[in-house]
Amino acid sequence: QVQLVESGGGSVQSGGSLRLSCAASGYPGSMYCFGWFLQAPGKEREGVATVDNRGRTSYSDSVSGRFSISQDHAKNTLYLQMNSLKPEDTAMYYCAARRRDWRLCGRSQSEYNYWGQGTQVSVSS
């Protein structure tokens, strides 16, 4: 069982930056995926960034070039650096984890079985 706890959300003006953190109680396995997802009111949860045990990352088109996912193994912590924030980035942000098989990490929520409680990000224009 892996427990995930997000922090770092808040309110920021358009163009600003935030860094989200996700403290993990452990890893799903020696091969794993971690991901960041967002869910705006009335919309489905969508994956925006993933990282695997080899450090390979992927991003959705909507955040590519603005957001950066990273991990600190010493602290068992996942990060999402968010720059050039836009009002449309406003959402609840969740981190998620799963054991990885031979496939690359995807950004579909159905792939992940460990979830945090979320942290709210609000971007004003």
Beta strands, then each sheet from edge to edge (+ up, - down):
strand 1: 4-7
strand 2: 10-13
strand 3: 18-24
strand 4: 32-39
strand 5: 46-52
strand 6: 57-59
strand 7: 67-72
strand 8: 77-82
strand 9: 91-99
strand 10: 114-115
strand 11: 119-124
sheet 1: 1+ 3- 8+ 7-
sheet 2: 2+ 11+ 9- 4+ 5- 6+
sheet 3: 2+ 11+ 9- 10+
end
